[in-house]
Amino acid sequence: MQRCGLIDNGLCDAGASFIASDRVLMASEIRPRSPIDDAEICVRPLADRSAAEAALETAERAWPAWRATPLADRIARIEAFLAALRADEARVVRELALQIGRPVRYGAGELGGVEERARAMCAQAPAALADLGVPERSGFTRFVRRFPVGPVLVMAPWNYPYLTAINAIVPALLAGNPVLLKHSSQTPLVAERLQDAFDAAGLPEGVFQHIHADHEVSAGLLASGRVRAAVFTGSVEGGAAVERAAAGRFIPLGLELGGKDPAYVREDADVAATAEGVLDGVFFNSGQSCCGIERIYVHRSCFAAFVEAAVAIAERHVLGDPLDAATTLGPMVRASAADLVRDQIDAACAAGARTLVDPSGFARAAEGGPWMAPQLLVDVDHSMALMTEENFGPVAGIMAVDSDEEALSLMNDSRYGLTASIWTKDREAAEHLGERIDTGTVFMNRCDYLDPWLVWTGTKDTGRGASLSVLGFDTFTRPRSFHFRHAPG
């Protein structure tokens, strides 16, 4: 979903990444550059086909002992991993700023989210992995038991590089599977920090590995028949490439793809509080969030008040060096990503839309490149790409509506279906609307948040499969029925 790594997540870009260890054979290199100053962050070798296959062999050798490890011991390893990652917080936060441009003032928040999600998954694992009972029948013992599928390939994006990876890594490990992580070529240091933390936690060799690889090697792993499940977060085009590569292997695929998430402000909403919440969903992480708000529908009765409040919030942002604690908005991940947003704004304005935020109030925006000022537009409609196509940047269009039904029609007028948020004091009205919104999550009075006790999924081109909650374990297990008839006497 996250344009989340967009085309740079491994299956659509020759610069994308797959490294098993220092033992890999060098086929080529990745050289990610910082959006802050275009400086080279690091140089890393890419694995060739034989090195990638060797990593899978290591995972296969590690699997029998790991799946036989008691669940309580697996949980203990995850807890030790969290402690190790937290101990490395200062380095992680700085590296996040260098790799993706997120301000350091927010960097620790992602580690907090990792801990929240991992602990929730550990708490849910005993119930999620327990035998499924059926009604008793005299003379028979019957139940369904879940078994780990085997080596799992996780292909993670750059925009929330720890959180999106953890969504799959932790339940896969808890279920008894070895994991091979291929991270975005923009965030190779994230894969290495995760490896460091799992190694420090004493995870047995081969149970967790990271591997940097290009399109060809990534696709080869999917087609090999030795990967037993795969999870991909990225663009719709990337998801299609994953499906093609895995065709005929009949493995579980979790695909979190595009999003164009709406917010609807009802006439009874608290305008000031709503504007703060919605605009945080628009601008946080420079708008580079899978479930960020990209289109806003406001009841006409409070439209003017909401727009006034929203513009004031946008103008408060500090666009600057993400290594500066005062910065609230960093650069986008690369110049091409910002250019896409600028193109959408320009096209919308050419079709009659109006921008509300003066970019001259943000000095760094004059530099162009990845530096993108926050922006809001009115006089927009669904003939404009700004309101229908994913932009993954710090911008949103705002439309006035006259009723819940009009808002519902517009919210559903999208090829994506990740989340939708409703801002209201009427819980029953929100639930009634939520039942008719074609999306994976419906929020009321919040947005842009994943609750690890609730399933994370989507509809339409947003992909397929589910993560988080007890349902998030399904991708990584296969059920087996036990149907025993008791012996006579």
Secondary structure, DSSP 8 states (H G I E B T S, - for coil): --STTTT-SSSS-TT------TT--EEEEE--B-TTT--B---EEEE-HHHHHHHHHHHHHHHHHHHHS-HHHHHHHHHHHHHHHHHTHHHHHHHHHHHH---HHHHHHHHHHHHHHHHHHHHHHHHHTS-EE----TTEEEEEEEEE-S-EEEE--SSSTTHHHHHHHHHHHHTT--EEEE--TT-HHHHHHHHHHHHHTT--TTSEEE----HHHHHHHHHTS---EEEEES-HHHHHHHHHHTTTS---EEEE----EEEEE-TTS-HHHHHHHHHHHHHGGGG--TT-EEEEEEEGGGHHHHHHHHHHHHHH--BS-TTSTT-SB---SSHHHHHHHHHHHHHHHHTT-EE-S-GGGSGGGGG-TT----EEEES--TTSHHHHS---SSEEEEEEESSHHHHHHHHH-SSEESEEEEE-S-HHHHHHHHTTS-SSEEEES--S---TTS-B--EETTEE--BSTGGGGGGGEEEEEEEEE----
